[in-house]
Amino acid sequence: MRILLVTPSFPPQRAVASLRTHSFAQTWGEAGHAVTVLTTQKRADQAGWEMTRDSFQVAELDYGVPWYLERMRAGYKAEQKEDAAPRRTWRSLLLWLKQKTGIFSSARMPDLTDYWIAPALAWARAHGPWDVVVSSYGPYAAHLVARAVKRERLAGCWVADYRDLWTENHLYRGMFPFTLKEAREERACLREVDLVVTVSQGLADKLKAKTSKPVEIILNGFDPAAHVRLAPESAFPADGKRRIVYTGTLYPQGQNPRPFLEALSLLERDTPALRERLSLVLAGPSAAVWREMLTAHPLACVDVRDFIPRELALRLQRDANALLLVDWRDPGEGVMTGKVFEYLTAAAPIFLVGSPAASPLAEFVRRTGRGVVVSDDPPRTAAWLARWLADPDTICTEPDRAFIADFSRERLALRFLDMLTRAWQKNQLPLAA
């Protein structure tokens, strides 16, 4: 098949979403299909993850935005810096609005990638047709480009990948009156698409309620070779400390690690020398969020780090004594964090905190045999941690390696490829001349 993958989220962009879309392109290309990725030209502050492109082609298109939006984007970056002085400015207001509603966040309308749609379509008209076009949200611009590609018969079949929901996004509720247009656009997309794919059963259930088209699940996954390629040196000094590691983004809108922090605070109060025995390492772009939470639960044993390279994040995971994972507060929203898959190949047990009743993530951690679900009762958790510090063998996990192997990105991409093939054979339209 000739496959066009439309996704602004693609390497070298530093984002977990880039790992998913790259695995699709790489695996489909290695399977013998002619794959082309249509993506955005990455800005300097987005780039950093260079990955192989030897089995597929990439078209990276630059796009211009009005000068005032460029200034606004620069203002966002300045306000997000940890050392930026708090100021009451229009930029602060826009940053608050962005965080509250998701506008200009690759999630809700409007977004800067709106200006990429026209050049992307012009490129597609000049280089098509393809047998299948696959779009991966977010941003929603990917779906709008793919819909137009199919409408113009530049592709015979369209498959939409929902890494997150659009109008029912679990983080961002959108801003009126743009929400009206979004609802109309998404209805049209779900009416015209041939197959919908998403990342969890909860999200699939929500999408099935919105479309009569088939909805399938392709979970996020892991790269089995990721740790093999790492530098062998330990990420930590040989100081005898036991380290609990969290890497990546924390979303305070739906994740609550506070009971765990309170448990550590209680443990630290009762164990004055705790900082010599334990370190909680919190690394990633949410350093400011963690620091704010720690104002209520000051900890001497905490090690907060700002954004770190992906290789270092993987080394921290590899060399940790335990991996901290924070569940989503509402299982009804269908959130299945991709971080759990990245943690699967590490040796350290997963400590899952903040799990509500009927949590699919808790069930997954138990099913894989990779960790334990930690109580949200701080005194109980403090006592449990004290026992673990005294004897780490109190945490005995037995990973189900055969079950875990099914979640390698290559296997998942091949499963997706089979879905693409069947959708194309069933739904293909005659292509434009």
C-alpha positions in Angstrom: 0.0 0.0 0.0 0.9 3.6 -0.4 0.3 5.2 3.0 0.3 8.8 3.9 0.7 9.5 7.7 -0.4 13.0 8.6 0.9 14.0 12.0 2.5 17.2 13.3 3.7 15.1 16.3 6.7 13.4 14.9 10.5 13.3 15.6 12.5 15.3 16.1 9.7 16.8 18.2 10.3 16.0 21.9 7.0 14.4 22.8 5.8 10.9 23.7 3.3 11.1 20.9 6.2 11.2 18.5 7.3 7.8 19.6 3.9 6.3 18.7 3.7 7.9 15.2 7.4 7.1 14.4 6.9 3.4 15.3 3.9 3.3 12.8 6.0 4.8 10.0 9.1 2.7 10.7 7.3 -0.6 11.0 5.0 -0.1 8.1 7.9 0.9 5.9 9.9 -2.2 7.0 6.9 -4.3 6.2 7.3 -3.3 2.5 4.8 -0.5 2.2 5.5 2.9 0.7 5.1 5.3 3.7 5.2 9.1 3.6 4.9 11.2 6.7 3.5 14.6 6.3 4.5 16.8 9.3 5.4 20.2 10.4 8.9 21.8 10.3 9.9 21.8 13.9 11.0 24.9 15.7 14.3 25.0 17.6 12.5 24.7 21.0 10.5 21.6 19.8 13.4 19.6 18.3 15.8 17.2 20.0 14.8 13.6 19.3 16.6 12.4 16.2 15.3 8.9 15.1 15.9 6.7 12.1 14.0 7.4 8.8 15.5 4.6 6.7 12.2 2.9 5.8 9.9 5.9 4.9 9.9 9.4 3.5 9.2 12.6 5.4 7.8 15.8 4.2 8.4 18.6 6.7 6.5 21.7 5.8 7.1 25.1 7.3 4.2 27.5 7.8 3.9 31.1 8.6 1.7 32.6 11.3 0.8 36.2 12.0 3.5 38.2 13.8 1.3 38.8 16.8 0.8 35.1 17.3 4.5 34.5 17.1 5.0 37.1 19.8 2.3 35.5 21.8 4.0 32.1 21.5 7.3 33.6 22.6 5.5 35.1 25.6 4.2 31.7 26.6 7.7 30.4 26.6 9.0 33.3 28.7 6.2 33.0 31.3 6.7 29.2 31.6 10.3 29.6 32.5 10.9 28.8 36.2 13.1 31.8 36.7 10.6 34.2 35.1 9.4 36.8 37.6 5.7 36.7 38.3 4.0 39.5 36.4 0.4 40.5 35.6 0.6 40.9 31.9 -1.6 40.1 28.9 0.8 37.2 28.3 0.1 35.9 31.8 -3.7 36.1 31.0 -3.2 34.3 27.7 -1.1 31.7 29.3 -3.8 31.1 31.9 -6.4 30.9 29.2 -4.3 28.4 27.2 -3.8 26.2 30.2 -7.5 26.4 31.1 -9.1 25.8 27.7 -6.4 24.2 25.6 -6.4 26.9 22.9 -3.0 27.1 21.1 -2.0 23.8 22.8 -2.3 21.4 19.9 -5.6 20.3 21.4 -8.5 22.8 20.9 -9.4 25.6 18.5 -7.8 27.9 17.6 -4.2 26.5 17.3 -1.1 27.7 15.5 -1.2 24.5 13.3 -4.4 25.9 11.7 -1.9 27.8 9.5 -0.2 24.5 8.4 -3.4 23.1 6.9 -3.3 25.0 3.6 0.4 24.3 2.8 -0.2 20.6 3.8 -3.1 20.3 1.4 -1.2 22.0 -1.4 1.6 19.5 -0.9 -0.8 16.6 -0.9 -2.4 17.7 -4.1 1.0 17.9 -5.8 2.3 14.5 -4.5 -0.7 12.2 -4.2 -2.6 10.0 -4.5 -2.2 7.3 -1.8 -4.1 4.2 -1.0 -4.6 5.1 2.7 -4.3 8.3 4.7 -3.8 8.0 8.4 -4.2 11.0 10.7 -3.1 11.2 14.3 -4.6 13.7 16.8 -3.5 16.1 18.2 -3.4 18.6 16.9 -6.8 18.4 15.2 -5.2 19.8 12.1 -4.1 16.3 11.2 -7.7 15.1 11.0 -8.8 18.1 8.9 -6.0 17.6 6.4 -6.7 13.9 6.1 -10.4 14.5 5.7 -9.7 16.9 2.8 -7.3 14.4 1.3 -10.0 11.8 1.2 -12.7 14.2 0.0 -10.5 15.1 -3.0 -9.9 11.4 -3.7 -6.2 11.7 -3.0 -6.6 8.7 -0.8 -9.0 5.8 -1.1 -9.4 5.2 2.6 -9.0 7.3 5.8 -8.1 6.0 9.3 -8.1 8.4 12.2 -5.9 7.8 15.2 -7.2 9.4 18.5 -4.3 9.5 21.0 -6.6 11.7 23.0 -10.2 12.8 22.5 -10.9 16.0 20.7 -14.1 17.7 21.8 -14.2 15.5 24.9 -10.6 16.0 25.8 -9.8 15.0 29.4 -7.5 18.0 29.9 -9.0 20.8 27.9 -12.7 21.8 27.6 -12.2 24.3 24.8 -13.4 27.9 24.5 -16.8 29.2 23.3 -17.7 30.0 20.5 -14.9 27.8 19.0 -16.4 24.8 20.7 -19.4 25.1 18.3 -17.1 24.9 15.2 -15.1 22.0 16.8 -18.2 20.0 17.4 -19.4 20.5 13.8 -16.0 19.6 12.4 -15.6 16.5 14.5 -19.0 15.3 13.6 -18.1 15.6 9.9 -14.8 13.8 10.5 -16.4 10.9 12.3 -19.1 10.6 9.6 -16.5 10.5 6.8 -13.7 8.5 8.3 -13.5 4.7 7.5 -11.9 3.5 10.7 -11.2 5.1 14.1 -8.4 3.9 16.3 -7.7 5.0 19.9 -5.5 4.1 22.9 -7.8 2.7 25.6 -11.1 0.9 26.1 -12.5 4.0 27.9 -11.8 6.3 25.0 -13.1 3.7 22.5 -16.4 3.6 24.4 -16.7 7.4 24.1 -16.0 7.4 20.4 -18.4 4.5 19.7 -21.1 6.7 21.1 -20.3 9.4 18.5 -19.8 7.4 15.3 -21.3 4.5 13.5 -17.8 3.6 12.0 -15.7 0.8 13.5 -13.5 1.8 16.5 -10.5 -0.2 17.3 -7.8 0.0 20.1 -4.1 0.2 19.6 -2.5 0.9 23.0 0.6 2.9 23.5 3.7 0.7 23.7 7.4 0.5 24.5 10.6 0.0 22.6 12.3 -3.2 23.8 15.7 -2.0 22.6 15.5 1.4 24.3 17.4 0.4 27.4 19.9 -1.7 25.4 21.2 1.4 23.6 21.8 3.3 26.8 25.2 4.2 28.3 26.1 1.5 30.9 27.1 4.0 33.6 24.6 4.4 36.4 22.6 7.6 36.5 23.1 7.8 40.2 26.1 7.9 42.5 27.0 4.8 44.5 25.8 6.4 47.8 23.6 3.6 49.2 20.4 5.6 48.7 17.2 3.9 47.5 15.6 6.0 44.7 12.0 6.3 43.7 11.9 7.9 40.2 9.1 9.7 38.3 9.9 11.0 34.8 7.7 13.0 32.5 4.7 15.3 32.8 2.3 15.5 35.7 -1.2 16.8 35.1 -2.6 18.3 38.4 -6.1 18.5 36.7 -6.4 14.8 37.0 -3.5 13.3 38.9 -3.1 13.5 42.6 0.2 12.4 44.2 -0.4 14.4 47.4 -1.3 11.5 49.7 2.0 9.9 48.7 4.0 13.1 49.3 2.2 13.4 52.7 3.2 9.8 53.5 6.8 10.6 52.8 6.5 13.7 54.9 5.3 11.5 57.8 8.1 9.1 57.2 10.6 11.8 57.2 9.3 13.2 60.4 9.7 9.9 62.1 13.0 9.1 60.4 15.4 12.1 60.7 18.1 10.4 58.7 15.7 9.5 55.8 17.4 11.8 53.3 20.5 9.6 53.7 18.6 6.5 52.8 15.9 7.6 50.3 15.6 10.0 47.4 12.4 10.8 45.5 13.6 11.9 42.0 11.0 13.9 40.0 12.3 14.8 36.6 10.6 16.4 33.6 8.7 19.4 32.3 6.5 19.5 35.4 9.2 20.6 37.9 7.3 23.8 38.7 4.1 21.7 39.4 6.0 19.4 41.8 7.6 22.3 43.6 4.2 23.9 44.2 2.9 20.7 45.6 5.9 20.4 47.8 5.2 23.7 49.5 2.4 21.9 51.4 4.6 18.8 52.1 8.2 20.0 52.3 10.6 17.1 51.9 14.4 16.9 52.4 14.6 13.7 50.5 13.2 15.1 47.2 15.3 15.7 44.1 13.4 17.8 41.6 14.9 18.1 38.2 13.8 20.2 35.2 13.5 19.0 31.6 16.1 16.3 30.9 17.1 14.5 27.7 15.2 11.3 26.9 18.3 9.2 27.2 18.8 10.4 30.8 15.2 9.8 31.6 15.5 6.2 30.5 18.7 5.8 32.5 16.9 7.1 35.6 14.2 4.5 35.0 16.7 1.7 34.5 18.7 2.5 37.6 15.8 3.3 39.9 14.8 1.1 42.9 11.1 1.9 42.3 9.2 3.8 39.6 6.4 6.2 40.7 3.3 6.2 38.5 0.3 8.5 39.2 -3.1 7.3 38.1 -6.0 9.4 36.6 -8.6 10.4 39.2 -11.6 9.4 37.0 -11.6 6.0 35.4 -14.7 7.1 33.4 -12.5 9.4 31.3 -10.7 6.5 29.8 -7.1 7.8 30.4 -4.4 5.2 30.1 -1.1 7.0 30.5 1.6 6.0 28.0 4.1 6.2 30.8 3.2 2.8 32.1 4.4 1.2 28.9 7.7 3.0 29.1 8.1 1.7 32.6 7.4 -1.9 31.6 10.9 -2.8 30.5 12.7 -1.4 33.6 13.6 -3.8 36.4 12.3 -1.7 39.3 8.8 -2.3 40.6 6.1 0.3 39.8 4.5 2.1 42.7 1.1 3.2 41.4 -0.5 6.0 43.5 -3.8 7.9 43.3 -5.8 5.0 41.9 -9.6 5.3 42.1 -11.9 2.3 42.3 -12.2 0.3 39.1 -9.0 1.8 37.7 -8.0 0.2 34.3 -4.4 1.3 35.0 -4.4 -0.5 38.3 -5.7 -3.6 36.7 -3.0 -3.4 34.0 -0.2 -3.0 36.5 -1.5 -6.1 38.4 -2.0 -8.1 35.2 1.6 -7.4 33.9 3.0 -8.3 37.3 5.1 -5.1 37.3 4.1 -3.4 40.4 1.8 -2.6 43.4 -1.1 -0.3 43.9 -0.2 2.0 46.9 -2.8 3.1 49.4 -4.0 6.7 49.5 -3.9 6.6 53.3 -0.7 8.5 54.2 0.0 6.8 57.6 -0.5 3.4 56.1 1.7 4.2 53.1 4.4 5.7 55.4 4.5 2.4 57.4 4.6 0.4 54.1 7.5 2.5 52.8 9.3 2.0 56.1 9.1 -1.8 55.7 10.3 -1.5 52.1 13.3 0.6 53.2 14.1 -2.0 55.8 13.7 -4.9 53.4 13.2 -4.3 49.7 12.3 -8.0 49.3 8.9 -7.2 50.9 7.9 -6.0 47.4 7.9 -9.1 45.2 6.8 -8.7 41.6 6.7 -11.4 39.0 6.5 -9.8 35.6 4.5 -11.7 32.9 7.1 -11.3 30.2 5.0 -13.0 27.5 2.0 -10.7 28.2 4.3 -7.7 28.3 5.9 -8.5 25.0 2.5 -7.9 23.2 2.9 -4.2 23.9 6.1 -3.6 22.0 5.6 -0.8 19.6 6.5 -3.0 16.6 3.8 -5.6 17.5 1.2 -2.9 18.0 2.2 -1.2 14.7 1.8 -4.5 12.9 -1.6 -5.0 14.4 -2.5 -1.5 13.3 -1.2 -2.3 9.8 -3.5 -5.3 9.6 -6.4 -3.0 10.5 -5.4 -0.6 7.8 -5.2 -3.3 5.2 -8.7 -4.6 6.0 -10.1 -1.1 6.1 -8.6 -0.3 2.7 -9.8 -3.5 1.1 -13.3 -2.8 2.4 -13.7 0.9 1.9 -11.3 2.1 -0.9 -12.7 4.7 -3.3 -11.5 5.4 -6.8 -8.6 7.8 -6.7 -8.3 11.1 -8.6 -6.5 11.0 -11.9 
